[in-house]
């Protein structure tokens, strides 16, 4: 028996498989091995549907239920495995006053996946032309891509998990996307396909050519790790492609984007009419920690133990012009090259208040700095294309002298650290890595100590960054 839904709307009244949805009314229908429960009200807040896993088929009841949702409706998934062989695609369009919600039942963790012999043939799920949609606390395992957004706007994707994908985890490269919120998601172990070369990006946002863009999107407090790739497409943690703009990437924890290939933790191309913001992230065991070409503000990030550079700020074939890059108050420790800069021909470039410590290696490798603003950067290590001059670059001493315990990823400045009170106030961000308001006199690097001997915020470790 197939599942169907017919809306007999009178301010939210639903008829579901012949069942009228009423205030305080709950019944369950047994259909094809699936229980569908419906509750709701004669109200403008829509109906609630509760579902349990069905048998594996080319189209499962979850997909049918999700595609039936109207503005204000809520679909609640109960614990269990939702497995499907064919394409799984959902179009759900709420409104600003009545968003649609698809979520896990409270305290439960439903899993959307594919059978083992079908794991990488299709994407796990595709959300097509969705608007004012909330997706919460669902696990997506397997698929070629884990979660693909095909166009859409005002979508919130939060508290979910994406893992064990054949290719990348979350993609937004099939049409324009605007005003998404992507937060508190756990993304890991991507690029597992062995059928040929594969990519394994954690998030692929926008089209490489700029033929589609993502705008005004917030990517925050995600935990991304162990990304694999075997092709030049790469295994970046978060990649925001050419032309996408107005996006904020903050407070994410990214590590081990270096399995098979070694790609950046975060890569922002720029090229749009407004900047992208990259702030308060922590990155380790990547190729480059952060790679930036154009139109970006990069501040308060902590980067350590990467295999190529902490930050690369250089041209890229996809971006026609380097411009409008501000790199300030970052802490960069223990890379072969702390920061690589290639700014010949660039306009409006700023590099200030950064703490770059690469003992026995190269702290700064730069060219084309003539037209750029550089002030109050404290370094340990060799400099190429720059020099300790008491204005742009200062001797930072040693990492052990500057930070409380750099060998244990504690980069809080010591009470007598040279980083204290020595930042250029013109270029200091409003807040620090802990999202604490900075007050004069300002400190160099990602933290503002305000006279505190110990870090009052989150201690760097695998897992989600806690705090504000």
C-alpha positions as CSV (number, residue, x, y, z in Angstrom):
1,X,0.0,0.0,0.0
2,X,1.4,3.4,-0.9
3,X,1.5,6.3,1.5
4,X,-0.3,9.5,0.4
5,X,-1.2,12.9,1.8
6,X,-3.9,15.3,0.9
7,X,-4.1,18.7,2.4
8,X,-7.5,19.9,3.4
9,X,-6.2,23.3,4.6
10,X,-8.1,25.4,7.0
11,X,-5.3,27.2,8.7
12,X,-3.2,24.0,9.1
13,X,-5.8,21.3,9.0
14,X,-4.4,18.1,7.3
15,X,-5.9,15.0,6.0
16,X,-3.2,12.3,6.0
17,X,-4.2,8.9,4.4
18,X,-7.8,9.6,5.2
19,X,-7.0,10.7,8.8
20,X,-8.0,14.2,9.9
21,X,-5.4,16.0,12.0
22,X,-6.9,17.5,15.1
23,X,-5.8,19.3,18.3
24,X,-4.3,16.8,20.7
25,X,-5.2,13.9,18.3
26,X,-2.6,11.2,17.5
27,X,-3.0,8.0,15.6
28,X,-0.6,5.7,13.9
29,X,-1.0,4.0,10.5
30,X,0.8,0.8,9.7
31,X,1.8,1.0,6.0
32,X,4.2,-1.3,4.2
33,X,6.2,-2.1,7.3
34,X,6.3,1.6,8.4
35,X,4.4,3.3,11.2
36,X,3.4,6.9,10.3
37,X,1.9,8.9,13.2
38,X,0.3,12.2,12.6
39,X,-0.6,14.9,15.1
40,X,-1.4,18.5,14.7
41,X,-4.1,21.2,15.1
42,X,-6.5,23.6,13.5
43,X,-3.8,26.1,13.7
44,X,-1.4,28.0,11.5
45,X,1.5,26.0,12.8
46,X,0.9,22.9,10.6
47,X,1.0,19.2,11.4
48,X,3.5,16.9,13.0
49,X,4.2,13.5,11.3
50,X,6.2,10.9,13.2
51,X,7.8,8.0,11.2
52,X,9.8,4.8,11.8
53,X,12.1,3.0,9.4
54,X,10.5,1.0,6.5
55,X,11.9,-1.9,4.5
56,X,14.6,-1.0,1.9
57,X,13.1,0.1,-1.5
58,X,13.8,2.4,-4.4
59,X,11.7,5.0,-2.7
60,X,11.1,4.9,1.1
61,X,8.3,6.3,3.2
62,X,10.7,8.9,4.6
63,X,11.1,10.5,1.2
64,X,7.4,10.5,0.5
65,X,6.6,11.9,3.8
66,X,9.2,14.6,3.5
67,X,8.0,15.7,0.1
68,X,4.4,16.0,1.4
69,X,5.3,18.7,4.0
70,X,3.6,22.0,3.8
71,X,4.6,25.3,5.5
72,X,4.6,24.9,9.3
73,X,4.8,21.1,9.2
74,X,7.2,19.0,11.2
75,X,8.5,15.5,10.3
76,X,9.9,13.6,13.2
77,X,12.2,10.6,12.6
78,X,12.4,7.9,15.2
79,X,15.5,5.8,15.9
80,X,16.5,3.2,13.4
81,X,18.0,2.7,9.9
82,X,16.4,4.4,6.9
83,X,17.9,2.7,3.9
84,X,17.1,3.3,0.3
85,X,18.4,2.0,-3.1
86,X,17.3,4.7,-5.5
87,X,17.7,8.5,-5.5
88,X,16.6,10.1,-2.3
89,X,15.5,13.7,-3.1
90,X,13.4,16.1,-1.0
91,X,11.8,19.4,-1.9
92,X,10.4,21.2,1.2
93,X,9.4,24.8,0.9
94,X,8.2,26.6,4.1
95,X,7.8,30.3,4.6
96,X,9.6,32.8,6.9
97,X,6.6,32.7,9.3
98,X,6.0,28.9,8.9
99,X,9.3,27.0,8.3
100,X,9.3,23.3,7.8
101,X,11.3,21.1,10.2
102,X,12.7,17.6,9.6
103,X,14.3,16.3,12.8
104,X,15.2,13.4,15.0
105,X,12.8,12.5,17.8
106,X,14.0,13.9,21.1
107,X,16.9,11.8,22.4
108,X,17.0,9.5,19.4
109,X,19.4,9.3,16.4
110,X,17.9,8.1,13.1
111,X,20.3,7.0,10.4
112,X,19.8,7.6,6.7
113,X,22.0,5.3,4.6
114,X,22.2,2.9,1.7
115,X,22.6,-0.8,1.4
116,X,26.3,-1.9,1.3
117,X,26.1,-3.0,-2.4
118,X,24.7,0.4,-3.3
119,X,26.6,2.6,-0.9
120,X,28.4,5.0,-3.3
121,X,26.3,4.8,-6.5
122,X,24.1,7.8,-5.6
123,X,24.2,10.6,-3.2
124,X,22.8,9.8,0.3
125,X,20.3,12.6,0.0
126,X,19.6,15.6,-2.1
127,X,17.6,18.7,-1.0
128,X,16.2,20.3,-4.1
129,X,15.0,23.9,-4.2
130,X,14.2,24.0,-0.5
131,X,13.4,27.1,1.4
132,X,12.8,28.0,5.1
133,X,13.7,24.4,6.0
134,X,15.3,23.2,9.3
135,X,17.1,19.8,9.3
136,X,18.2,18.7,12.7
137,X,20.0,15.9,14.5
138,X,20.0,13.3,11.8
139,X,22.9,11.0,10.8
140,X,23.8,10.6,7.2
141,X,26.1,7.7,6.4
142,X,27.4,6.7,3.0
143,X,26.4,7.9,-0.4
144,X,28.6,9.4,-3.1
145,X,28.1,12.8,-1.6
146,X,26.5,12.7,1.8
147,X,24.2,15.7,1.7
148,X,23.7,17.7,-1.5
149,X,21.9,21.0,-1.6
150,X,20.6,21.8,-5.1
151,X,19.8,25.5,-5.0
152,X,17.8,26.8,-2.1
153,X,17.6,29.6,0.5
154,X,17.0,30.0,4.2
155,X,17.9,26.4,5.1
156,X,19.3,25.5,8.6
157,X,21.3,22.3,8.8
158,X,22.3,21.6,12.4
159,X,23.4,19.0,14.9
160,X,23.7,16.4,12.1
161,X,26.4,13.9,11.3
162,X,27.8,13.0,7.8
163,X,30.3,10.3,7.5
164,X,31.8,7.4,5.4
165,X,31.0,9.0,2.0
166,X,32.5,7.8,-1.2
167,X,33.2,11.4,-2.2
168,X,32.6,14.7,-0.3
169,X,30.3,15.2,2.6
170,X,28.2,18.3,2.1
171,X,27.9,20.1,-1.2
172,X,26.3,23.3,-2.4
173,X,27.6,23.4,-6.0
174,X,24.4,22.7,-8.0
175,X,22.9,26.1,-8.3
176,X,22.8,29.3,-6.2
177,X,22.3,29.0,-2.4
178,X,21.5,31.9,-0.1
179,X,21.2,32.5,3.7
180,X,22.0,29.0,4.9
181,X,23.0,28.2,8.5
182,X,25.3,25.1,8.8
183,X,26.2,24.6,12.5
184,X,27.2,22.0,15.0
185,X,27.6,19.2,12.5
186,X,30.0,16.4,12.8
187,X,31.6,15.6,9.4
188,X,34.3,12.9,9.1
189,X,35.8,10.0,7.1
190,X,35.0,11.1,3.6
191,X,36.4,10.1,0.2
192,X,36.2,6.3,0.8
193,X,35.4,5.2,-2.7
194,X,38.0,2.9,-4.3
195,X,36.3,2.6,-7.7
196,X,38.4,5.4,-9.1
197,X,39.9,8.8,-8.1
198,X,37.8,10.6,-5.6
199,X,37.5,13.8,-3.6
200,X,36.6,14.2,0.0
201,X,35.8,17.8,0.9
202,X,34.0,18.3,4.2
203,X,32.0,21.2,2.6
204,X,32.1,22.2,-1.1
205,X,30.4,25.6,-1.3
206,X,29.7,27.2,-4.6
207,X,30.9,26.3,-8.1
208,X,34.5,26.3,-9.1
209,X,33.9,28.4,-12.1
210,X,31.6,30.8,-10.3
211,X,28.6,29.6,-12.4
212,X,26.8,29.1,-9.1
213,X,27.4,31.0,-5.9
214,X,26.6,30.8,-2.2
215,X,25.9,34.0,-0.4
216,X,25.1,35.2,3.2
217,X,25.7,31.8,4.8
218,X,26.9,31.1,8.3
219,X,29.1,28.0,8.8
220,X,29.9,27.7,12.5
221,X,30.8,25.3,15.3
222,X,31.2,22.3,13.0
223,X,33.7,19.5,13.8
224,X,35.4,18.2,10.6
225,X,38.1,15.6,10.4
226,X,39.8,12.7,8.6
227,X,39.0,13.6,5.0
228,X,40.5,11.5,2.2
229,X,41.0,12.2,-1.4
230,X,43.0,10.6,-4.3
231,X,42.4,13.3,-7.0
232,X,43.4,16.9,-7.5
233,X,39.9,17.9,-6.5
234,X,41.2,17.5,-2.9
235,X,40.0,17.0,0.6
236,X,39.6,20.6,1.9
237,X,37.7,20.9,5.2
238,X,35.6,23.9,4.1
239,X,36.0,25.3,0.6
240,X,34.1,28.4,-0.6
241,X,34.5,28.8,-4.3
242,X,35.0,31.7,-6.7
243,X,32.3,34.4,-6.7
244,X,30.6,33.3,-3.4
245,X,30.5,36.2,-0.9
246,X,29.0,37.4,2.3
247,X,29.7,34.1,4.1
248,X,31.0,33.6,7.6
249,X,33.1,30.6,8.6
250,X,33.7,30.7,12.3
251,X,34.5,28.6,15.4
252,X,35.0,25.3,13.4
253,X,37.4,22.6,14.5
254,X,39.2,21.0,11.5
255,X,42.0,18.5,11.5
256,X,43.5,15.6,9.4
257,X,42.5,16.9,5.9
258,X,45.6,15.1,4.7
259,X,44.7,11.5,4.0
260,X,45.7,10.5,0.4
261,X,46.1,14.2,-0.6
262,X,47.0,17.2,1.6
263,X,44.6,20.1,1.1
264,X,43.6,23.2,3.2
265,X,41.6,23.2,6.3
266,X,39.7,26.2,4.9
267,X,40.0,27.6,1.4
268,X,38.3,30.9,0.4
269,X,38.6,32.1,-3.2
270,X,36.8,35.4,-3.2
271,X,35.9,37.4,-6.3
272,X,32.5,38.5,-5.2
273,X,31.2,42.0,-4.3
274,X,31.6,41.5,-0.5
275,X,34.2,39.7,1.6
276,X,33.9,36.3,3.3
277,X,34.9,36.2,7.0
278,X,37.0,33.4,8.4
279,X,37.4,33.8,12.2
280,X,38.0,31.8,15.4
281,X,38.7,28.5,13.7
282,X,41.3,26.0,14.9
283,X,43.1,23.8,12.3
284,X,45.8,21.2,12.5
285,X,47.2,18.3,10.4
286,X,46.1,19.9,7.1
287,X,48.1,20.7,4.0
288,X,47.6,24.5,4.3
289,X,45.8,25.6,7.4
290,X,44.0,28.4,5.5
291,X,44.3,29.4,1.9
292,X,43.0,32.7,0.8
293,X,43.1,34.5,-2.5
294,X,40.8,37.5,-2.5
295,X,38.0,39.3,-0.7
296,X,38.3,37.9,2.8
297,X,38.9,38.8,6.5
298,X,40.9,36.1,8.2
299,X,41.2,36.7,12.0
300,X,41.6,35.0,15.4
301,X,42.4,31.6,13.9
302,X,44.8,29.1,15.5
303,X,46.7,26.9,13.1
304,X,49.4,24.4,14.0
305,X,51.2,21.3,12.8
306,X,50.2,21.6,9.1
307,X,52.4,19.9,6.5
308,X,52.6,22.9,4.0
309,X,51.8,26.3,5.5
310,X,49.8,27.9,8.2
311,X,48.3,30.5,5.8
312,X,48.8,30.8,2.1
313,X,47.8,34.1,0.6
314,X,48.6,33.9,-3.1
315,X,47.1,33.9,-6.6
316,X,44.9,31.1,-8.0
317,X,44.0,30.4,-11.6
318,X,40.2,30.6,-10.8
319,X,40.4,34.1,-9.4
320,X,41.3,37.0,-11.8
321,X,42.3,39.5,-9.2
322,X,43.8,39.6,-5.7
323,X,42.2,42.3,-3.6
324,X,40.7,43.2,-0.2
325,X,42.4,40.6,2.1
326,X,42.8,41.3,5.8
327,X,44.8,38.8,7.8
328,X,45.0,39.8,11.5
329,X,45.5,38.4,15.0
330,X,46.1,34.8,14.0
331,X,48.3,32.4,15.9
332,X,50.3,30.1,13.6
333,X,52.7,27.5,15.1
334,X,55.0,24.8,13.9
335,X,54.6,24.6,10.1
336,X,57.4,24.2,7.5
337,X,56.3,27.7,6.3
338,X,54.2,29.8,8.7
339,X,52.8,32.2,6.1
340,X,53.3,32.3,2.4
341,X,52.4,35.6,0.7
342,X,52.4,36.4,-3.0
343,X,50.8,39.9,-3.3
344,X,52.3,41.4,-6.5
345,X,49.6,43.4,-8.2
346,X,47.2,43.0,-5.4
347,X,45.2,45.9,-3.9
348,X,44.1,46.7,-0.3
349,X,46.0,43.9,1.5
350,X,46.6,44.0,5.3
351,X,48.8,41.6,7.4
352,X,48.9,42.7,11.0
353,X,49.2,41.5,14.7
354,X,49.9,37.9,13.7
355,X,51.9,35.5,15.9
356,X,53.9,33.2,13.6
357,X,56.3,30.7,15.3
358,X,58.1,28.1,13.2
359,X,61.3,27.2,15.1
360,X,64.1,26.2,12.8
361,X,61.9,26.6,9.7
362,X,60.5,29.5,7.7
363,X,58.1,31.9,9.5
364,X,57.4,34.2,6.5
365,X,58.0,33.6,2.8
366,X,56.8,36.7,1.0
367,X,56.9,38.7,-2.2
368,X,55.0,41.6,-3.6
369,X,54.6,43.4,-0.2
370,X,55.3,46.9,-1.5
371,X,51.7,48.1,-1.7
372,X,50.4,46.3,1.3
373,X,50.0,47.2,5.0
374,X,52.1,45.2,7.4
375,X,52.4,46.0,11.1
376,X,53.2,44.4,14.4
377,X,53.7,40.8,13.4
378,X,55.8,38.7,15.9
379,X,57.8,35.8,14.5
380,X,60.1,33.0,15.2
381,X,61.9,31.4,12.3
382,X,63.5,32.4,9.0
383,X,62.1,35.3,6.9
384,X,62.3,35.4,3.1
385,X,61.2,38.6,1.3
386,X,60.9,40.3,4.7
387,X,63.0,41.2,7.7
388,X,62.8,42.0,11.4
389,X,62.5,45.8,11.2
390,X,60.7,46.8,14.4
391,X,57.6,48.0,12.5
392,X,56.2,45.3,10.2
393,X,58.0,42.3,11.8
394,X,59.3,41.9,15.4
395,X,61.4,39.2,17.0
396,X,58.9,37.0,18.8
397,X,61.4,35.0,20.8
398,X,60.5,31.3,21.2
399,X,57.1,29.5,21.2
400,X,57.9,28.2,24.7
401,X,58.6,31.7,25.9
402,X,55.4,33.2,24.2
403,X,52.8,30.5,25.0
404,X,51.8,28.7,28.1
405,X,52.4,25.1,26.7
406,X,52.6,25.0,22.9
407,X,53.6,21.3,23.0
408,X,50.1,20.6,24.4
409,X,48.3,22.9,22.0
410,X,47.9,25.6,24.7
411,X,48.7,28.9,22.9
412,X,47.5,31.2,25.6
413,X,50.2,33.9,26.1
414,X,52.3,33.6,29.2
415,X,52.1,36.5,31.7
416,X,55.5,37.8,30.4
417,X,54.9,37.0,26.8
418,X,56.2,39.4,24.2
419,X,52.7,39.2,22.5
420,X,51.0,41.1,25.3
421,X,50.0,44.7,24.7
422,X,51.9,45.0,21.5
423,X,49.2,44.8,18.8
424,X,48.5,47.7,16.4
425,X,45.1,49.0,17.6
426,X,44.1,50.1,14.1
427,X,43.7,46.5,12.9
428,X,42.5,44.6,16.0
429,X,39.3,42.6,15.7
430,X,36.4,43.4,18.1
431,X,36.6,40.0,19.8
432,X,39.3,37.3,20.2
433,X,39.3,33.5,19.6
434,X,37.1,33.0,22.7
435,X,34.7,35.6,21.4
436,X,35.7,37.9,24.3
437,X,35.6,41.6,23.6
438,X,39.2,42.9,23.1
439,X,40.1,45.9,25.2
440,X,43.1,48.2,25.0
441,X,46.1,47.7,25.2
442,X,45.7,44.9,22.7
443,X,47.5,41.6,22.4
444,X,49.1,40.0,19.3
445,X,47.7,36.7,18.1
446,X,44.3,35.0,18.5
447,X,43.8,35.5,22.2
448,X,43.2,38.7,24.3
449,X,44.4,37.9,27.8
450,X,43.2,41.0,29.7
451,X,45.7,40.2,32.5
452,X,44.5,36.6,33.0
453,X,47.3,34.0,33.5
454,X,45.2,31.1,32.2
455,X,42.8,30.6,29.4
456,X,39.2,30.9,30.6
457,X,37.8,29.5,27.4
458,X,37.8,26.2,25.5
459,X,41.0,24.1,25.6
460,X,42.0,22.9,22.1
461,X,41.3,19.2,21.6
462,X,39.5,17.0,19.1
463,X,35.8,17.7,19.2
464,X,33.5,20.7,19.0
465,X,34.7,24.1,20.0
466,X,32.6,25.1,23.1
467,X,31.8,28.5,24.3
468,X,30.0,31.4,22.7
